Amino acid sequence: MEQETQLFLAELLTGDGGVANLIDADFTFVNRRLAEHYGVPGIQGQQMRKVMLPPDSPRGGLLTQASIHKITANGTSTSPIPRGNFVLDNLLGKPAPPPPPGVGAIEPDTRGTTTIREQLDAHRSNTICASCHRTIDPPGFALESFDPIGGFRTSYRVSAGTTQAGDPSIPAPYTEGAPVDATGVTSRGDAFAGIEDYKRLLLSQDLDQVARHLTAEFFVYATGAEIEFADRDDVERIVAALADQGYPVRMMLHEVVKSDLFRRQ
């Protein structure tokens, strides 16, 4: 999973792919085991290689890679909150503010009596919480179709209690729970029916912001310093210069290296 993301990002640099590929792409990198996990047929061997995704695959882009799903889940269950925060912080560069003091964490109900969406609906009844969750929850809901290790799912799994297998008893196999609801409404008021719809909204409305954030992150990595107010002109200049070309990633990196901001740090 980790190699897939590393090879994918390296391909954008070496192939000068556009920033839009971070949101949606028609290729990825898999070996046999990862291809089976993704439902991509015809892949043999353990060597990672670039493959074109089937037209009906839910994969494509950074947000559908299992490495992202794994690091935004707790190992057994998922929550839209960490996944939504990941999208806001790492893809859009607009992190949500920290929760107010005294606000408890929301843990998915593994017994299946309530869904995470139902718990969040109750949580958003608090006016203070609702203002942030209008932004955090939608990208998290879009990613709910992926389980804690990145498998595509249409329903949640729930605990079936324990089964007697001598002494002591052991957990029984999980059973199928409530259907996954990956629909949502963005903070702008645009409805989406799942991850594919959500990616289309990102491409149509937020591509420039993704490019702006990636440019800023290149500067942060290159200079070792956070972007200050006075540095924003350098970022905006690069974003404006590459807009008509689809924000090629390697060209973006070249522009960063040629900039005054990089050379004077």
C-alpha positions, -999 to +999 in steps of 0.1 A: +000+000+000+028+024+009+047+016-023+016+023-044+014+059-031+052+064-034+053+051-070+022+070-079+036+104-067+070+095-084+051+089-117+035+124-115+070+139-111+088+119-138+059+119-162+050+156-155+015+146-148-011+172-139-023+179-103-057+166-113-043+131-110-041+136-073-079+138-073-086+112-100-065+092-123-070+063-147-039+044-135-022+032-103+005+008-091-002-027-078+011-062-075-010-094-074-020-090-038-030-054-040-047-060-073-069-087-057-076-063-028-088-037-054-106-061-076-083-055-106-081-087-127-052-102-146-023-092-124+003-119-115+035-117-094+047-096-065+064-069-085+047-035-083+038-022-117+018+006-134-017-006-145-046+011-161-077+009-140-109-007-153-136+018-163-159+007-135-132+008-108-139+031-078-101+036-076-081+065-091-063+093-074-048+097-040-080+095-020-089+060-031-055+044-023-055+019+006-026+036+023-047+067+029-076+046+042-054+027+066-038+058+082-072+075+086-088+045+104-082+029+138-076-006+124-111-020+130-135+008+121-137+040+102-149+075+109-156+104+085-139+128+109-102+118+105-107+111+068-124+144+062-096+162+081-071+144+060-087+157+028-089+192+042-054+193+055-033+173+030-051+178-003-068+212+001-045+228+026-075+241+047-072+222+080-102+224+103-097+241+137-092+219+167-124+208+186-136+230+215-125+219+250-147+193+265-161+179+232-159+141+234-146+118+207-171+099+185-164+061+182-182+039+157-207+015+173-193-020+165-226-036+177-243-020+147-271-004+167-262+031+154-242+041+123-214+067+124-237+090+104-264+088+130-239+096+157-226+126+137-261+139+132-266+140+169-232+155+174-240+183+149-270+193+169-245+212+190-242+246+172-205+249+180-197+215+166-220+220+135-200+249+121-169+228+116-185+195+107-203+211+077-168+212+062-152+181+078-179+155+073-186+156+035-152+144+023-153+118+051-187+106+040-174+102+004-147+079+017-170+057+038-172+032+009-137+021+019-131-001+049-103+004+074-077-012+051-091+002+018-114-025+006-145-013-012-177-020+007-214-016+004-223-024+040-207-021+074-196-052+093-208-057+129-198-079+158-217-112+161-206-117+197-186-148+207-187-184+198-178-213+221-147-231+209-135-248+240-125-226+269-124-196+265-149-185+239-136-166+209-151-138+188-176-150+162-172-139+125-184-105+117-218-102+101-232-077+075-246-046+091-263-015+078-256-003+042-229+023+037-242+057+029-215+076+010-237+105+001-233+140+013-236+178+007-205+199+005-201+232+025-210+250-007-243+231-009-234+206-037-248+171-033-228+140-042-238+103-043-204+088-035-167+090-041-170+094-079-193+124-076-172+139-049-141+136-071-159+154-099-168+182-076-132+185-064-120+186-101-145+213-111-143+235-080-110+229-061-083+220-086-066+254-083-066+251-045-050+216-047-024+231-070-019+261-046-014+238-016+010+215-034+031+245-045+032+257-009+042+223+003+071+222-022+083+255-008+079+243+028+099+211+020+126+230+000+131+259+024+124+242+058+101+271+067+063+276+067+047+299+041+044+334+055+021+362+043+049+378+023+056+345+005+021+341-010+029+361-041+055+336-051+030+308-047+002+326-066+026+335-094+034+298-100-002+287-098-013+314-123+015+305-147+007+268-148-031+270-148-036+268-186-013+237-187-032+218-160-006+223-133+021+198-144+038+186-112+074+185-124+071+219-140+057+232-108+087+219-089+110+236-115+092+269-109+097+266-072+134+260-076+137+291-099+118+313-076+133+341-055+117+327-024+137+294-028+169+311-038+170+336-009+163+310+018 
